[in-house]
């Protein structure tokens, strides 16, 4: 048995696993290789959907990937969904209300069958799909075939971000919730039972990993639940204050090989037997 046998490490992707240029540095790749060779399971927990996550590599990832902020665990090697906590057909009217009652809302819908749809697309939606190389279909209404959906994303533009969140607060969201943010072109809507922390612990249970061998690293507000759920949550120096408050340890920035530093800290924790 290796040093990291029975350990699971989940990393946020953008600005945590990758550096400021969107690249996974070789030093980080080498550290993950060592982690895996010593029995560890390494995965990514990202807000992206399967349609938009093109960076799966068995050289780096050897566990199911947590997608859509923990809503889905997908095993790329076996090409199968391990679990899904998605947007169900019973909440179709909530999505319709958003699409047709909030002026200028471009509503993207991502199906668990890996089809993508959009109502009222604007230039932000088109650019979003194009950047992530996602084929999509423009529709006039919410199609039944989208359900269960992995998530919904709504384009409103930075100038309407706060106003749109007030609109969401004013309506009955049913079984759905949105991920708050202060700025941004998109607001993400997922099942109220989903978050990165819940997804992480559900994945650990599926893999037979004990709580005291579950580790995570992330830099953003959407990583808070994952940082709190893990036995030890690591936050890169470049992380936001909310993430730093939720995490257990600050590690080097993503440009100074944050994930490699976290793996070194995990080795020290295992050797010492405590956090």
Beta strands, then each sheet from edge to edge (+ up, - down):
strand 1: 8-11
strand 2: 41-44
strand 3: 65-67
strand 4: 72-75
strand 5: 80-84
strand 6: 106-111
strand 7: 116-119
strand 8: 137-138
strand 9: 149-155
strand 10: 176-178
strand 11: 186-191
strand 12: 214-217
strand 13: 232-236
strand 14: 249-251
sheet 1: 2+ 1+ 12+ 13+ 14+
sheet 2: 3+ 4- 5+
sheet 3: 8+ 7+ 6- 9+ 11- 10+
end
